[in-house]
Amino acid sequence: MADSIPDVDETRTHRLILPRDANHHGTLYAGVLLSLSLEAAYATAFRAAGLNANLVLKRVLDLRCYEPVPVGRVVQIRGVEIHRARAQIVVALYGSSLDEGSPAWMDGLMQFVQVDATGRPEPLDDEPVDEPVPLPPPWSSLRDRARRLLHVRH
């Protein structure tokens, strides 16, 4: 069927929230949230770029935390490439519990650039596509948010 949405190749990261990850309220500290998100985003971008990837973070486009995460909870962060340009990849993150039907506890968008040995942008192995593939929720709304933040035209 021409209008069907293909399966999305997600990168999944899991982590048990430990006392060392907590703030004084006993919930996930924002600095640890940023670190976990960056690791998950890099893994997603690296998988998308391929084994020859030499990526650096260009910017955190957006990172939102919707509910506190208590010590002892196992969290999941799912990641998907949602935009590719000549030397860059934008990934979306969606943090959920292991129960797939639960609402997000976080989501975010991060932009990575492929660089050469001198740190200058270098084209990715795969060319960007002219027409992005359709994505199911939550990836479609995260891609729309990224486009607004990047001012990407299609």
Steps between C-alpha positions, in 0.01 A plus 500: 500500500649838396374693803623256763757612752812282505643349816738738674853385583530608864805498722403411856693588813407377849620620837422431864480831688731468801539720809814654346279627211256676733449855617401596855139397422599141423426536130716511189735800508480724190873470431473121491193530276707703255786248515269200446326680215827588330624140521173370354503764225863429408431125479202574273698734276797261484276211391340724236833631369671162481821344626719778357318767700705773664226710654499795735205664670412827329213597726220384722198630313251413771484288815186472709430311820130434562503316831746424779675165482551343843803299608447132427311544171636348180459752220512454127607760245410425140681684222438549128674697225242755384704729274818468295690764311834481322713477816245492780246275668218608731368237737183496704481341844194368678531388860241255622464233761533142383121492463463622139157649565618740770545872434845648443707609798732691267565578136765691312678591179876508442704597196832329415757583234736261325855642518839419347830466688534879526150545642350645181161379372526204266219347290330189634531178302127495414349794318201675655162410355294765325169380638506381860331171574171515689541435871249380757441681829689607703770540232284702261428771759863505612611545137250789464648660814853454364403665172369802688819521705728446199285697253525207258298545183338218302 
